[in-house]
Amino acid sequence: MGRAAVYDLAHNIRTDKIGLFDIDLTPARTISRRYGGGKTVAARLDAGNIDAAAKAFKGYDAVISAVTYRYNPGLAKAAIRAGAHFCDMGGNNDVVAEEFKLDKQAK
């Protein structure tokens, strides 16, 4: 799903820059080259490190999470700290309910 999101964003004329983060820099770079249309910046990021994620998300309008759902509440908090919109592709209702609790902070 992450590759498809990168591809779609890279082919949108309103997209200027895409940050592609992964704990393993090799696939991030590969996906960046293959699907990013020259708009991607690949970097290493541990999705469990909220402070590092908040720093990585600074300067981006939106964050799309394609990691396993257990990281999404922390990543949502990091996006809020960075001032970015957040969307996850998780699908776990308990996790989504936890993210909904962040509504007031997000606004």
Backbone as a printed PyTorch tensor [residue, N CA C, xyz], in Angstrom:
tensor([[[  0.8170,  -1.1920,   0.0000],
         [  0.0000,   0.0000,   0.0000],
         [  0.8580,   1.2530,   0.0000]],

        [[  1.9810,   1.2030,   0.7060],
         [  2.8610,   2.3560,   0.7550],
         [  3.4310,   2.7130,  -0.6040]],

        [[  3.8240,   1.6840,  -1.3600],
         [  4.3490,   1.9330,  -2.7100],
         [  3.3070,   2.6090,  -3.5860]],

        [[  2.0750,   2.1430,  -3.4960],
         [  1.0050,   2.7320,  -4.2960],
         [  0.7690,   4.1830,  -3.9000]],

        [[  0.8170,   4.4710,  -2.6070],
         [  0.6460,   5.8540,  -2.1410],
         [  1.7590,   6.7390,  -2.6760]],

        [[  2.9980,   6.2610,  -2.6150],
         [  4.1290,   7.0290,  -3.1440],
         [  3.9410,   7.2870,  -4.6390]],

        [[  3.5960,   6.2630,  -5.3730],
         [  3.3910,   6.3920,  -6.8140],
         [  2.3070,   7.4300,  -7.1190]],

        [[  1.1580,   7.2950,  -6.4510],
         [  0.0540,   8.2250,  -6.7050],
         [  0.4300,   9.6610,  -6.3570]],

        [[  1.0650,   9.8440,  -5.2170],
         [  1.4680,  11.1960,  -4.8240],
         [  2.5000,  11.7720,  -5.7820]],

        [[  3.4380,  10.9440,  -6.2120],
         [  4.4890,  11.4130,  -7.1220],
         [  3.9100,  11.8610,  -8.4650]],

        [[  2.7790,  11.3010,  -8.8450],
         [  2.1680,  11.6540, -10.1220],
         [  1.0870,  12.7290,  -9.9920]],

        [[  0.9800,  13.3220,  -8.8270],
         [  0.0470,  14.4160,  -8.6030],
         [  0.8170,  15.7200,  -8.7780]],

        [[  0.3460,  16.5890,  -9.6490],
         [  1.0870,  17.8230,  -9.9290],
         [  1.1480,  18.7600,  -8.7270]],

        [[  0.2770,  18.5720,  -7.7460],
         [  0.2810,  19.4320,  -6.5530],
         [  1.2410,  18.9340,  -5.4790]],

        [[  1.8700,  17.8030,  -5.7010],
         [  2.8290,  17.2570,  -4.7320],
         [  4.2250,  17.7490,  -5.0710]],

        [[  4.8770,  18.3670,  -4.0810],
         [  6.2320,  18.8750,  -4.2850],
         [  7.2990,  17.9310,  -3.7480]],

        [[  7.0460,  17.3850,  -2.5530],
         [  8.0630,  16.5720,  -1.8890],
         [  7.3770,  15.4630,  -1.1020]],

        [[  7.9500,  14.2720,  -1.1760],
         [  7.4360,  13.1120,  -0.4540],
         [  8.5640,  12.5620,   0.4030]],

        [[  8.3160,  12.4460,   1.6880],
         [  9.2740,  11.8000,   2.5810],
         [  8.9300,  10.3260,   2.6640]],

        [[  9.8860,   9.4890,   2.4160],
         [  9.6740,   8.0390,   2.4470],
         [ 10.5660,   7.4770,   3.5460]],

        [[  9.9470,   7.0710,   4.6430],
         [ 10.6990,   6.6480,   5.8190],
         [ 10.4880,   5.1600,   6.0900]],

        [[ 11.5630,   4.4910,   6.4620],
         [ 11.5140,   3.0680,   6.7960],
         [ 12.6410,   2.7860,   7.7700]],

        [[ 12.4640,   1.7750,   8.5890],
         [ 13.5260,   1.3910,   9.5190],
         [ 14.7370,   0.8680,   8.7530]],

        [[ 14.4980,   0.3530,   7.5530],
         [ 15.5580,  -0.1530,   6.6820],
         [ 15.6810,   0.7920,   5.4920]],

        [[ 16.7790,   1.4730,   5.4090],
         [ 16.9660,   2.4920,   4.3750],
         [ 17.0060,   1.9050,   2.9610]],

        [[ 17.4300,   0.6680,   2.8150],
         [ 17.5430,   0.0770,   1.4810],
         [ 16.2040,   0.0210,   0.7510]],

        [[ 15.1370,  -0.5520,   1.3330],
         [ 13.8700,  -0.5290,   0.5970],
         [ 13.3110,   0.8810,   0.4210]],

        [[ 13.5660,   1.7630,   1.3710],
         [ 13.1050,   3.1480,   1.2220],
         [ 13.7320,   3.7770,  -0.0130]],

        [[ 14.9990,   3.5610,  -0.1900],
         [ 15.6860,   4.1210,  -1.3710],
         [ 15.2040,   3.4610,  -2.6630]],

        [[ 15.0110,   2.1520,  -2.6200],
         [ 14.5430,   1.4350,  -3.8060],
         [ 13.1630,   1.9140,  -4.2320]],

        [[ 12.2450,   2.0200,  -3.2820],
         [ 10.8850,   2.4860,  -3.5800],
         [ 10.9310,   3.9340,  -4.0510]],

        [[ 11.7770,   4.7260,  -3.4350],
         [ 11.9310,   6.1190,  -3.8240],
         [ 12.3450,   6.2380,  -5.2870]],

        [[ 13.3560,   5.4700,  -5.6700],
         [ 13.8420,   5.5210,  -7.0580],
         [ 12.8070,   4.9780,  -8.0370]],

        [[ 12.1660,   3.8950,  -7.6690],
         [ 11.2640,   3.2030,  -8.5960],
         [  9.9220,   3.9200,  -8.7660]],

        [[  9.3880,   4.4850,  -7.6780],
         [  8.0220,   5.0050,  -7.7170],
         [  7.9030,   6.5020,  -7.4160]],

        [[  8.9780,   7.1270,  -6.9640],
         [  8.8830,   8.4860,  -6.4470],
         [  8.9540,   9.6160,  -7.4370]],

        [[  9.2400,   9.3340,  -8.6810],
         [  9.2260,  10.3770,  -9.7020],
         [ 10.1450,  11.5470,  -9.4140]],

        [[ 11.2100,  11.3180,  -8.6780],
         [ 12.1510,  12.3910,  -8.3600],
         [ 11.6790,  13.3380,  -7.2710]],

        [[ 10.5420,  13.0350,  -6.6530],
         [  9.9910,  13.9090,  -5.6150],
         [ 10.2390,  13.3850,  -4.1980]],

        [[ 10.8550,  12.2360,  -4.0750],
         [ 10.9720,  11.6110,  -2.7570],
         [ 12.3090,  11.8670,  -2.0890]],

        [[ 12.2470,  11.8870,  -0.7780],
         [ 13.4220,  11.9420,   0.0770],
         [ 13.3450,  10.6960,   0.9540]],

        [[ 14.2700,   9.7730,   0.7640],
         [ 14.2740,   8.5320,   1.5400],
         [ 15.1560,   8.6930,   2.7760]],

        [[ 14.6580,   8.2010,   3.9130],
         [ 15.4310,   8.2910,   5.1510],
         [ 15.0460,   7.1480,   6.0840]],

        [[ 15.9360,   6.8490,   7.0090],
         [ 15.6830,   5.8130,   7.9920],
         [ 14.8750,   6.3950,   9.1360]],

        [[ 13.8640,   5.6510,   9.5980],
         [ 13.0600,   6.0660,  10.7390],
         [ 12.5050,   4.8380,  11.4400]],

        [[ 12.6920,   4.7930,  12.7400],
         [ 12.0850,   3.7590,  13.5770],
         [ 10.6940,   4.2550,  13.9490]],

        [[  9.6620,   3.5890,  13.4550],
         [  8.2810,   4.0230,  13.6810],
         [  7.8930,   4.0170,  15.1530]],

        [[  8.6530,   3.3520,  15.9850],
         [  8.3770,   3.3300,  17.4100],
         [  8.9700,   4.5030,  18.1720]],

        [[  9.7410,   5.3400,  17.5080],
         [ 10.3800,   6.4900,  18.1460],
         [  9.5700,   7.7500,  17.8100]],

        [[  8.6770,   8.1270,  18.7100],
         [  7.7720,   9.2500,  18.4590],
         [  8.5310,  10.5630,  18.2880]],

        [[  9.5640,  10.7880,  19.0960],
         [ 10.3330,  12.0310,  18.9780],
         [ 11.0010,  12.1440,  17.6110]],

        [[ 11.6190,  11.0510,  17.1710],
         [ 12.2760,  11.0570,  15.8580],
         [ 11.2490,  11.2280,  14.7440]],

        [[ 10.0940,  10.5990,  14.8970],
         [  9.0410,  10.7330,  13.8870],
         [  8.5470,  12.1750,  13.8080]],

        [[  8.3350,  12.8120,  14.9540],
         [  7.8750,  14.2070,  14.9560],
         [  8.8750,  15.0960,  14.2330]],

        [[ 10.1580,  14.8640,  14.4420],
         [ 11.1850,  15.6460,  13.7430],
         [ 11.1590,  15.3560,  12.2490]],

        [[ 11.0040,  14.0900,  11.8860],
         [ 10.9910,  13.7050,  10.4690],
         [  9.7870,  14.2920,   9.7410]],

        [[  8.6650,  14.4030,  10.4300],
         [  7.4230,  14.8730,   9.8090],
         [  7.3470,  16.3830,   9.6640]],

        [[  8.2240,  17.1160,  10.3440],
         [  8.2180,  18.5760,  10.2440],
         [  8.4010,  18.9970,   8.7860]],

        [[  7.6100,  19.9510,   8.3630],
         [  7.7260,  20.4670,   7.0050],
         [  6.8610,  19.7410,   5.9870]],

        [[  6.1800,  18.6890,   6.4210],
         [  5.2700,  17.9770,   5.5260],
         [  3.8370,  18.3530,   5.8820]],

        [[  2.9920,  18.4310,   4.8810],
         [  1.5840,  18.7470,   5.1040],
         [  0.8160,  17.5600,   5.6610]],

        [[  1.1980,  16.3650,   5.2300],
         [  0.4530,  15.1660,   5.6070],
         [  1.3910,  13.9790,   5.7740]],

        [[  0.9320,  13.0430,   6.5860],
         [  1.6540,  11.8000,   6.8340],
         [  0.6930,  10.6540,   6.5260]],

        [[  1.1550,   9.7060,   5.7280],
         [  0.4010,   8.4870,   5.4690],
         [  1.1980,   7.3390,   6.0560]],

        [[  0.5810,   6.6210,   6.9610],
         [  1.2580,   5.5040,   7.6110],
         [  0.8750,   4.1960,   6.9340]],

        [[  1.8900,   3.4610,   6.4710],
         [  1.6810,   2.1490,   5.8660],
         [  2.4130,   1.0800,   6.6720]],

        [[  2.6560,   1.3590,   7.9440],
         [  3.3070,   0.3810,   8.8170],
         [  2.2360,  -0.4330,   9.5400]],

        [[  2.6750,  -1.4560,  10.2480],
         [  1.7280,  -2.2510,  11.0110],
         [  0.9950,  -1.3620,  12.0130]],

        [[ -0.2660,  -1.6650,  12.2350],
         [ -1.1570,  -0.7690,  12.9750],
         [ -0.7090,  -0.4250,  14.3870]],

        [[  0.0790,  -1.2400,  15.0250],
         [  0.4500,  -0.9640,  16.4210],
         [  1.2490,   0.3280,  16.5860]],

        [[  1.8740,   0.7910,  15.5170],
         [  2.6520,   2.0300,  15.5830],
         [  1.8010,   3.2800,  15.3510]],

        [[  0.6040,   3.1270,  14.8390],
         [ -0.1700,   4.2880,  14.3920],
         [ -0.5590,   5.2840,  15.4810]],

        [[ -0.9200,   4.8750,  16.6950],
         [ -1.2040,   5.9060,  17.7060],
         [ -0.0030,   6.8140,  17.9840]],

        [[  1.1690,   6.2290,  18.0820],
         [  2.3760,   7.0370,  18.2970],
         [  2.6920,   7.9220,  17.1110]],

        [[  2.5140,   7.3900,  15.9170],
         [  2.7650,   8.1860,  14.7180],
         [  1.7450,   9.3110,  14.5770]],

        [[  0.5100,   9.0600,  14.9870],
         [ -0.5010,  10.1250,  14.9820],
         [ -0.0760,  11.2430,  15.9370]],

        [[  0.4240,  10.8800,  17.1050],
         [  0.9120,  11.8890,  18.0560],
         [  2.0800,  12.6730,  17.4600]],

        [[  2.9710,  11.9700,  16.7680],
         [  4.1150,  12.6390,  16.1410],
         [  3.6560,  13.6040,  15.0570]],

        [[  2.6670,  13.2050,  14.2760],
         [  2.1420,  14.0840,  13.2280],
         [  1.5080,  15.3280,  13.8370]],

        [[  0.7900,  15.1540,  14.9270],
         [  0.1950,  16.3080,  15.6110],
         [  1.2920,  17.2660,  16.0680]],

        [[  2.3340,  16.7250,  16.6840],
         [  3.4530,  17.5660,  17.1400],
         [  4.1160,  18.2910,  15.9750]],

        [[  4.1420,  17.6440,  14.8010],
         [  4.7830,  18.2350,  13.6230],
         [  3.8570,  19.1790,  12.8660]],

        [[  2.5710,  19.2030,  13.2330],
         [  1.6140,  20.0540,  12.5440],
         [  1.1780,  19.5050,  11.1950]],

        [[  1.1820,  18.1780,  11.0710],
         [  0.8130,  17.5350,   9.8090],
         [ -0.4840,  16.7410,   9.9670]],

        [[ -1.2370,  16.6330,   8.8840],
         [ -2.4040,  15.7590,   8.8620],
         [ -1.9110,  14.3190,   8.9350]],

        [[ -2.7670,  13.4020,   9.4040],
         [ -2.3610,  12.0020,   9.5510],
         [ -3.4280,  11.0720,   9.0130]],

        [[ -2.9930,  10.0860,   8.2520],
         [ -3.8770,   9.0450,   7.7240],
         [ -3.1560,   7.7120,   7.8750]],

        [[ -3.8320,   6.7380,   8.4460],
         [ -3.2040,   5.4150,   8.4990],
         [ -3.9860,   4.4330,   7.6500]],

        [[ -3.3140,   3.3960,   7.2380],
         [ -3.9220,   2.3560,   6.4100],
         [ -4.1400,   1.0860,   7.2220]],

        [[ -4.1920,   1.2460,   8.5340],
         [ -4.2400,   0.1100,   9.4400],
         [ -5.4710,  -0.7530,   9.3490]],

        [[ -6.5840,  -0.2690,   9.8490],
         [ -7.8110,  -1.0480,   9.8150],
         [ -8.1490,  -1.7500,  11.1140]],

        [[ -7.3910,  -1.5310,  12.1620],
         [ -7.6910,  -2.1170,  13.4650],
         [ -8.5770,  -1.1420,  14.2260]],

        [[ -9.7970,  -1.5550,  14.5180],
         [-10.7700,  -0.6460,  15.1380],
         [-10.3400,  -0.1340,  16.5040]],

        [[ -9.6720,  -0.9510,  17.3030],
         [ -9.2010,  -0.4980,  18.6130],
         [ -8.1590,   0.6070,  18.4650]],

        [[ -7.2760,   0.4540,  17.5000],
         [ -6.2500,   1.4700,  17.2470],
         [ -6.9040,   2.7520,  16.7350]],

        [[ -7.8490,   2.6250,  15.8440],
         [ -8.5470,   3.8030,  15.3200],
         [ -9.2560,   4.5460,  16.4530]],

        [[ -9.8840,   3.8050,  17.3670],
         [-10.5520,   4.4360,  18.5100],
         [ -9.5360,   5.2040,  19.3630]],

        [[ -8.3410,   4.6400,  19.5170],
         [ -7.2840,   5.3240,  20.2720],
         [ -6.8570,   6.6090,  19.5570]],

        [[ -6.7820,   6.5560,  18.2440],
         [ -6.4140,   7.7460,  17.4720],
         [ -7.5060,   8.8140,  17.5480]],

        [[ -8.7470,   8.4040,  17.5360],
         [ -9.8590,   9.3590,  17.6420],
         [ -9.7890,  10.1450,  18.9580]],

        [[ -9.2290,   9.5660,  19.9830],
         [ -9.0720,  10.2660,  21.2600],
         [ -8.1290,  11.4620,  21.1500]],

        [[ -7.3620,  11.5230,  20.0760],
         [ -6.4090,  12.6140,  19.8610],
         [ -7.0240,  13.7940,  19.0940]],

        [[ -8.3170,  13.7070,  18.8220],
         [ -9.0030,  14.7090,  18.0090],
         [ -8.7990,  16.1400,  18.5150]],

        [[ -8.9760,  16.3370,  19.7970],
         [ -8.8580,  17.6870,  20.3620],
         [ -7.4470,  18.2340,  20.1640]],

        [[ -6.4340,  17.3860,  20.3990],
         [ -5.0420,  17.8130,  20.1950],
         [ -4.7820,  18.1230,  18.7200]],

        [[ -5.3570,  17.3230,  17.8470],
         [ -5.1300,  17.4960,  16.4120],
         [ -5.7120,  18.8110,  15.9100]],

        [[ -6.8640,  19.1800,  16.4550],
         [ -7.5030,  20.4270,  16.0250],
         [ -6.7350,  21.6170,  16.5460]]])
